[in-house]
């Protein structure tokens, strides 16, 4: 274990710091497969089919005696996982800052999530309750682990390197997700030639994500170092700890202002990601193979986008680059509104536009926020950031659904999301990030 104070690079010099950064990248490489193959592609349709096989004549399942439409079970399970994560993240974040022992907590969260994901191999027949329970555990553990992972960024990268380091982490994640998804799709589409059923192929794909996650998590757990913490005090239960974190953040109103801007535009980002396939299938009449191909294209181009925007940030600063990405998001949605139905080529063009700005806007938002965190409170503040990323993105889907309900047009629904990027742009533009960094007690980089 190291004895460095928070944010002090290793005494052994730049080589040790680079080694630690390379280890940090590999956690994104390890866990992104879960987000891509499990959550985005395979688990939703498969768990829904398992729930439908267990449903009664009216199409309902009855977890804990509660009647639930089989088609809603996956969505409700995701929602429950978010509630669990919201309760646990502030508690774990405060404990990590207080003790300085992030690595054991990261290991516990990572391997809990990886084990639950691997156990999805046993999700067959009518075991929908098992599937729901494993999803809640895996998704909540992933959120907690990502919070701890993100909180390492201010400790392993000096201010002038954070944009590049954060961007490389995202690029590693998207590259990993693309690679494993290609292998999974080969197995899934050619399952008959491999002599297995479609159900078995899906279960292998789900379990392989957990095995991948657990195997590659060993690299960051070997290379990352715990640091003595400057924080003191006891962690509080669940929402009380979250309330305490928010009260502390009120002492840093500019940090809170950035988090609000991020919450708004990230809500738009997450809604576009989750609803693009609905738009493609329902409004544009595109098939499943086209939609999966578009997901792969987004993953591949997000690697290039994250690295390119990281380089742009070195020249123009992270804030200006993020603002530019929000303009690009707005233009992409506007173009999506006019896409012709039954034309997969243009949908792939839209996917390319999303991929090029997706990774970069996420990576630079993370690195910019890392400058705004007071020393010694990295995990605690990143728990709030992670909840903004995962737990608070509900307004966008609500607006999308209401717009479709009122107009009957998915085109109107997709264009309604432009408001999130416009409002987010205005809120971010108003944040004086240089002053915010100084008020957080951190050095201001030459370009920010």
C-alpha positions in Angstrom: 0.0 0.0 0.0 1.2 3.5 -0.7 1.3 6.2 1.9 0.8 9.2 -0.4 -1.7 11.9 0.6 -4.6 12.4 -1.7 -3.8 13.7 -5.2 0.0 13.3 -4.7 1.6 11.3 -7.6 3.7 8.3 -6.6 7.1 9.1 -5.2 8.7 6.6 -7.6 8.0 9.0 -10.5 6.3 9.3 -13.8 6.9 5.6 -14.8 4.9 4.3 -11.8 2.2 6.9 -12.4 1.9 5.7 -16.1 1.7 2.1 -14.9 -1.1 3.0 -12.6 -2.9 4.8 -15.3 -2.7 1.9 -17.7 -4.1 -0.4 -15.0 -6.9 2.1 -14.5 -7.8 1.9 -18.2 -8.3 -1.8 -17.9 -11.2 -1.5 -15.5 -13.2 0.1 -18.3 -12.0 -2.7 -20.6 -13.3 -5.2 -18.0 -16.7 -3.8 -17.2 -17.9 -2.2 -20.4 -18.8 -5.6 -21.8 -21.5 -5.8 -19.2 -23.1 -2.5 -20.4 -22.8 -3.4 -24.1 -23.6 -7.1 -24.4 -25.8 -7.6 -21.3 -27.8 -4.4 -20.8 -27.9 -3.0 -24.3 -28.3 -6.1 -26.4 -29.2 -9.5 -24.8 -30.7 -9.3 -21.4 -33.8 -7.2 -22.0 -35.4 -9.3 -24.7 -34.3 -12.6 -23.1 -35.4 -11.8 -19.5 -38.7 -10.6 -21.0 -39.2 -13.9 -22.8 -38.4 -15.8 -19.6 -41.0 -13.7 -17.7 -43.5 -14.3 -20.4 -43.0 -18.1 -20.2 -43.8 -17.9 -16.4 -46.8 -15.5 -16.9 -50.4 -16.5 -16.2 -53.2 -16.4 -18.8 -53.5 -12.6 -18.5 -49.8 -12.1 -19.1 -48.8 -11.3 -15.5 -46.1 -12.6 -13.3 -46.4 -12.3 -9.5 -43.1 -11.5 -7.8 -43.7 -11.3 -4.0 -47.4 -11.6 -4.8 -47.4 -8.3 -6.8 -49.0 -8.5 -10.3 -46.6 -7.3 -12.9 -46.9 -7.5 -16.7 -44.3 -9.8 -18.0 -43.3 -7.2 -20.6 -42.5 -4.6 -17.8 -40.5 -6.9 -15.6 -37.1 -6.0 -17.1 -37.8 -2.3 -16.8 -38.9 -2.6 -13.2 -35.8 -4.7 -12.4 -33.6 -2.0 -13.8 -35.5 0.7 -11.8 -35.1 -1.3 -8.6 -31.3 -1.7 -9.2 -31.1 2.1 -9.5 -32.8 2.5 -6.2 -30.4 0.1 -4.6 -27.4 1.9 -6.1 -28.7 5.3 -4.9 -28.9 3.9 -1.4 -25.5 2.3 -1.4 -23.2 4.6 -3.5 -23.1 7.5 -1.0 -22.4 5.2 1.9 -19.6 3.4 0.0 -18.2 6.6 -1.3 -17.9 8.2 2.1 -16.4 5.0 3.6 -13.8 5.0 0.8 -12.8 8.6 1.4 -12.8 8.1 5.2 -10.5 5.1 5.2 -8.6 5.6 2.0 -9.1 1.9 1.1 -10.9 2.2 -2.2 -9.3 -0.9 -3.7 -10.9 -3.5 -1.5 -14.3 -1.8 -2.0 -13.7 -1.7 -5.8 -12.8 -5.4 -5.7 -15.9 -6.3 -3.7 -18.2 -4.4 -6.0 -16.6 -5.6 -9.2 -16.6 -9.3 -8.3 -20.1 -9.2 -6.9 -21.3 -7.8 -10.3 -19.1 -10.2 -12.3 -20.4 -13.2 -10.3 -24.0 -12.1 -10.7 -23.5 -11.7 -14.4 -21.8 -15.0 -14.8 -24.7 -16.7 -12.9 -27.1 -15.5 -15.6 -26.0 -18.7 -17.5 -28.6 -20.4 -15.2 -31.4 -18.1 -16.3 -33.6 -20.5 -18.3 -37.1 -21.9 -18.3 -39.3 -19.7 -16.2 -36.7 -18.5 -13.7 -37.6 -14.8 -14.1 -37.2 -14.1 -10.4 -33.6 -15.3 -10.6 -33.0 -13.1 -13.6 -34.5 -10.1 -11.9 -32.4 -10.7 -8.7 -29.2 -11.1 -10.7 -29.9 -8.0 -12.7 -30.5 -5.9 -9.6 -27.3 -7.2 -8.0 -25.1 -6.8 -11.1 -26.4 -3.4 -12.1 -26.1 -1.9 -8.6 -22.7 -3.4 -8.2 -21.6 -1.9 -11.5 -22.8 1.5 -10.4 -20.9 1.3 -7.1 -17.7 0.0 -8.8 -17.8 2.8 -11.5 -18.2 5.4 -8.8 -15.0 4.1 -7.1 -13.2 3.7 -10.4 -14.0 7.3 -11.4 -12.8 8.6 -8.1 -9.3 7.4 -8.8 -8.9 9.8 -11.7 -7.9 12.9 -9.6 -5.4 10.7 -7.8 -3.6 9.0 -10.7 -3.5 11.9 -13.2 -2.2 15.4 -12.6 -4.5 18.2 -13.9 -2.9 18.6 -17.3 -3.3 14.9 -18.1 -6.8 14.2 -16.9 -8.6 14.9 -20.2 -6.3 12.5 -22.1 -6.4 9.8 -19.3 -10.2 10.0 -19.0 -10.6 9.8 -22.8 -8.3 6.7 -23.1 -10.3 5.0 -20.4 -13.6 5.5 -22.3 -11.8 4.4 -25.5 -10.7 1.2 -23.8 -14.2 0.5 -22.7 -15.8 1.0 -26.1 -13.1 -1.1 -27.8 -13.7 -3.9 -25.4 -17.5 -3.7 -25.8 -17.1 -3.8 -29.6 -14.8 -6.8 -29.6 -16.9 -9.0 -27.3 -20.1 -8.0 -28.9 -18.8 -9.1 -32.3 -17.9 -12.5 -30.9 -21.2 -12.8 -29.1 -23.1 -11.9 -32.3 -21.2 -14.6 -34.2 -22.2 -17.2 -31.6 -25.8 -15.9 -31.4 -26.5 -15.7 -35.2 -24.7 -19.0 -35.9 -25.9 -21.0 -32.9 -27.3 -23.8 -35.0 -24.0 -24.3 -36.7 -22.4 -24.6 -33.2 -25.0 -27.2 -32.2 -26.7 -25.2 -29.5 -30.1 -23.6 -29.1 -30.8 -19.9 -29.3 -31.5 -19.8 -25.6 -28.2 -21.5 -24.7 -26.3 -19.1 -27.0 -27.8 -16.1 -25.2 -27.0 -17.5 -21.8 -23.4 -18.1 -22.9 -23.2 -14.5 -24.1 -24.5 -13.2 -20.8 -22.1 -15.4 -18.7 -19.1 -14.6 -20.9 -19.5 -10.9 -20.0 -19.3 -11.8 -16.3 -16.2 -13.9 -16.9 -14.6 -11.2 -19.0 -15.4 -8.6 -16.3 -13.9 -10.7 -13.5 -10.8 -11.7 -15.4 -9.7 -8.3 -16.6 -10.6 -6.6 -13.3 -7.5 -8.3 -11.9 -5.3 -5.8 -13.8 -6.5 -2.6 -12.2 -6.7 -4.3 -8.8 -3.0 -5.2 -9.1 -1.9 -1.8 -10.3 -4.0 0.8 -8.5 -2.8 1.9 -5.1 -4.7 2.9 -2.0 -3.8 6.3 -0.5 -4.0 7.6 3.0 -7.1 9.7 3.2 -7.4 13.3 4.5 -11.1 12.9 5.1 -12.5 12.2 8.6 -15.8 11.3 10.1 -18.2 8.5 10.0 -20.3 7.4 7.0 -24.0 7.7 7.5 -26.8 5.3 6.3 -28.0 5.6 2.7 -30.0 8.7 2.0 -28.6 10.5 5.1 -25.2 10.2 3.6 -26.4 11.5 0.3 -28.0 14.4 2.1 -24.8 15.1 3.9 -22.9 15.0 0.5 -25.4 17.5 -1.0 -25.0 19.8 2.0 -21.3 19.7 1.6 -21.6 20.4 -2.1 -23.6 23.5 -1.3 -20.4 24.9 0.1 -19.1 24.6 -3.5 -21.9 26.1 -5.6 -20.0 26.2 -8.8 -19.3 22.5 -8.6 -23.0 22.0 -8.0 -23.7 24.2 -11.0 -21.6 22.0 -13.2 -23.2 18.9 -11.9 -26.7 20.4 -12.7 -25.6 21.2 -16.3 -24.2 17.6 -16.6 -27.4 16.1 -15.3 -29.4 18.0 -17.9 -27.3 17.2 -21.0 -26.4 13.7 -19.9 -30.2 13.0 -19.5 -30.4 13.8 -23.2 -27.4 11.6 -24.1 -28.8 8.6 -22.1 -32.3 9.0 -23.6 -30.9 9.1 -27.2 -28.9 5.9 -26.5 -31.9 4.1 -25.0 -34.5 5.2 -27.5 -32.5 5.2 -30.8 -33.4 1.6 -31.4 -37.1 2.2 -30.8 -36.9 5.1 -33.2 -35.2 2.9 -35.8 -37.6 0.0 -35.5 -40.9 1.8 -35.0 -40.5 5.0 -37.0 -38.0 3.9 -39.7 -39.1 0.3 -40.0 -35.6 -1.2 -39.7 -34.8 -4.8 -38.7 -33.0 -6.2 -35.7 -29.8 -6.9 -37.7 -29.6 -3.3 -38.8 -30.1 -2.0 -35.3 -27.4 -4.3 -33.8 -25.1 -3.3 -36.6 -25.7 0.3 -35.7 -24.9 -0.4 -32.0 -21.6 -1.9 -33.1 -20.8 1.1 -35.3 -21.5 3.4 -32.3 -19.2 1.4 -30.2 -16.3 1.4 -32.7 -16.6 5.1 -33.6 -16.9 6.1 -29.9 -13.3 4.9 -29.5 -12.1 7.3 -32.2 -14.4 10.0 -30.9 -13.1 9.8 -27.3 -9.5 9.9 -28.4 -10.1 12.8 -30.9 -12.0 14.9 -28.4 -9.3 14.3 -25.8 -6.8 15.8 -28.2 -9.1 18.7 -29.0 -9.3 19.4 -25.3 -5.6 19.9 -25.1 -5.9 22.7 -27.6 -9.3 24.3 -26.8 -9.9 23.1 -23.2 -12.4 20.6 -21.9 -15.2 23.0 -21.4 -15.1 24.4 -25.0 -14.8 20.9 -26.4 -17.8 19.7 -24.4 -19.8 22.7 -25.6 -18.9 21.9 -29.1 -20.1 18.3 -28.6 -23.4 19.5 -27.4 -23.8 21.5 -30.6 -22.9 18.3 -32.5 -25.6 16.4 -30.5 -28.2 19.0 -31.4 -27.3 18.8 -35.1 -27.4 15.0 -35.1 -30.9 14.9 -33.6 -32.1 17.5 -36.1 -30.7 15.3 -38.9 -32.4 12.3 -37.3 -35.8 14.0 -37.5 -35.5 14.0 -41.3 -34.3 10.5 -41.8 -36.3 8.6 -44.5 -38.0 5.4 -43.4 -36.7 2.1 -44.7 -33.2 3.5 -45.5 -30.7 1.8 -43.3 -27.8 3.6 -44.8 -29.0 6.9 -43.4 -29.6 5.3 -40.0 -26.0 4.2 -40.0 -24.9 7.8 -40.8 -26.9 8.9 -37.7 -25.3 6.2 -35.6 -21.9 7.4 -36.8 -22.7 10.9 -35.7 -23.7 9.6 -32.3 -20.6 7.5 -31.9 -18.2 10.3 -32.7 -19.6 12.6 -30.0 -20.7 10.0 -27.4 -17.4 8.8 -25.9 -15.8 12.2 -26.0 -18.6 14.1 -24.3 -18.7 11.5 -21.5 -14.9 11.3 -21.1 -14.4 15.0 -20.9 -17.3 15.6 -18.5 -15.7 13.1 -16.1 -12.3 14.7 -16.3 -13.7 18.2 -16.0 -15.7 17.2 -12.9 -12.6 15.7 -11.3 -11.1 19.2 -11.2 -14.1 20.5 -9.2 -13.9 17.9 -6.4 -12.4 19.1 -3.1 -9.3 17.0 -2.0 -10.2 14.0 0.1 -13.8 13.8 -1.1 -13.3 12.1 -4.5 -15.4 9.0 -3.9 -18.2 10.9 -2.1 -18.5 13.5 -4.8 -18.3 10.9 -7.6 -21.1 9.0 -6.0 -23.3 12.1 -6.7 -21.8 12.2 -10.2 -22.5 8.6 -10.9 -26.1 9.0 -9.7 -26.5 11.8 -12.1 -25.1 9.5 -14.8 -27.3 6.5 -13.9 -29.9 7.2 -11.4 -31.3 10.6 -12.4 -31.8 10.1 -16.1 -35.6 9.8 -16.0 -36.9 13.1 -17.4 -35.7 12.4 -20.9 -37.5 9.1 -21.3 -40.6 10.7 -19.7 -40.5 13.6 -22.2 -39.9 11.2 -25.1 -42.9 9.0 -24.0 -45.2 11.9 -23.4 -44.4 13.6 -26.7 -45.1 10.3 -28.6 -48.3 9.9 -26.6 -49.5 13.4 -27.5 -48.4 13.5 -31.1 -48.3 9.8 -32.2 -44.9 10.6 -33.9 -41.6 9.2 -32.9 -40.0 12.0 -35.0 -41.6 14.6 -32.7 -40.4 12.5 -29.7 -36.8 12.4 -30.9 -36.6 16.1 -31.7 -38.1 17.0 -28.3 -34.8 15.8 -26.8 -32.9 18.8 -28.4 -34.0 20.9 -25.4 -31.7 18.9 -23.1 -28.7 19.8 -25.1 -29.6 23.4 -25.5 -30.4 23.9 -21.8 -27.3 21.9 -20.9 -25.2 24.1 -23.2 -26.5 27.3 -21.6 -26.0 26.0 -18.0 -22.4 24.8 -18.8 -21.5 28.0 -20.6 -22.4 30.0 -17.5 -20.0 28.0 -15.2 -16.7 29.8 -14.6 -14.7 26.6 -14.4 -11.4 28.2 -13.6 -12.9 29.9 -10.5 -14.8 26.7 -9.7 -11.5 24.7 -9.6 -9.8 27.3 -7.4 -12.7 27.4 -5.0 -12.5 23.6 -4.8 -8.9 23.9 -3.6 -7.3 22.5 -6.8 -4.7 23.9 -9.2 -6.1 25.3 -12.4 -4.7 23.7 -15.6 -3.3 26.0 -18.4 -6.3 25.0 -20.6 -9.6 24.1 -19.1 
